[in-house]
Amino acid sequence: MCLLPFALAEGLGGAYTAGTVGWLIYLGAVPSALAYGLFFAGLAHVRAATASVVALLEPVVAAVIAVAFLGERLSAAAVAGTVVLLGAVAALVATEAEYEPAATG
């Protein structure tokens, strides 16, 4: 909302097709609102250390999508960092299973 006046000044207020408006609504609802809602709901069920490392997976997923669909190439350092991060997440998943409370009933 804060940027809306500047966007309108630059010509955002032009005519839009129904398809364009549909895509804008989709981008606001699914990748933004729904994704963050699910992300924060999931954070309530894991330890803080796990949540902080898993939050770092977002750039890894973005890099994988860029490689798979956009033809990007990763540097050796980016690949090494990805491998280290995925190893840390795997180790946390293994330790998270040790901390789960026993089922009662």
C-alpha positions in Angstrom: 0.0 0.0 0.0 2.9 2.3 0.7 4.3 1.9 -2.8 0.9 2.2 -4.6 1.1 6.0 -5.1 4.5 5.6 -6.7 3.3 2.7 -8.9 0.3 4.8 -10.0 2.6 7.7 -10.8 4.7 5.4 -13.0 1.7 4.1 -15.0 0.4 1.2 -13.0 -3.1 2.4 -13.5 -3.4 1.3 -17.1 -6.0 -1.1 -18.5 -5.7 -4.8 -17.5 -7.1 -7.9 -19.0 -9.1 -10.4 -16.9 -6.2 -12.8 -17.2 -3.7 -10.2 -15.8 -6.0 -9.5 -12.9 -6.5 -13.2 -12.3 -2.7 -13.8 -12.2 -2.3 -10.9 -9.8 -4.9 -12.3 -7.5 -3.3 -15.8 -7.7 0.1 -14.4 -6.9 -1.3 -12.6 -3.8 -3.3 -15.5 -2.6 -1.3 -18.7 -3.2 2.4 -18.0 -3.2 2.1 -15.3 -0.6 -0.8 -15.7 1.8 -1.3 -19.5 1.6 2.4 -20.3 1.6 3.2 -18.1 4.6 0.1 -19.3 6.5 1.2 -22.9 6.0 4.8 -22.0 6.8 3.9 -20.4 10.1 1.5 -23.2 11.0 4.4 -25.6 10.5 6.7 -23.6 12.7 4.5 -24.2 15.7 5.3 -27.9 15.5 9.1 -27.9 15.4 12.0 -26.8 17.6 13.4 -23.3 17.1 16.8 -24.7 15.8 14.9 -26.8 13.2 12.8 -23.9 12.1 15.7 -21.6 11.6 17.6 -24.1 9.4 14.5 -25.1 7.5 13.8 -21.4 6.8 17.1 -21.4 4.9 15.7 -23.9 2.4 13.8 -21.2 0.6 16.8 -20.0 -1.4 17.8 -23.6 -2.1 14.4 -24.3 -3.5 14.6 -21.1 -5.5 18.0 -22.1 -6.9 16.8 -25.6 -7.9 13.8 -24.1 -9.7 16.1 -21.6 -11.5 18.3 -24.5 -12.6 15.5 -26.8 -13.6 13.2 -24.3 -15.4 15.3 -21.3 -16.3 18.6 -22.8 -17.3 20.6 -21.1 -14.6 24.0 -22.5 -13.7 25.2 -22.7 -10.1 28.8 -22.0 -9.1 30.8 -24.6 -7.2 30.4 -22.5 -4.0 26.7 -22.5 -4.4 26.5 -26.2 -4.9 28.8 -26.8 -1.9 26.6 -24.5 0.2 23.5 -26.3 -0.9 25.0 -29.7 0.0 26.0 -28.5 3.4 22.6 -26.9 4.1 20.7 -30.0 3.0 23.0 -32.1 5.2 22.2 -29.9 8.1 18.5 -30.2 7.5 18.8 -34.0 7.2 20.7 -34.2 10.5 18.1 -32.0 12.2 15.3 -34.2 10.9 17.1 -37.2 12.4 17.5 -35.5 15.8 14.0 -34.1 15.7 12.7 -37.7 15.7 14.6 -38.3 19.0 12.8 -35.4 20.7 9.2 -36.3 19.7 7.1 -37.0 22.8 5.8 -40.5 23.2 2.2 -41.0 22.3 -0.1 -41.4 25.2 -3.3 -43.4 25.3 
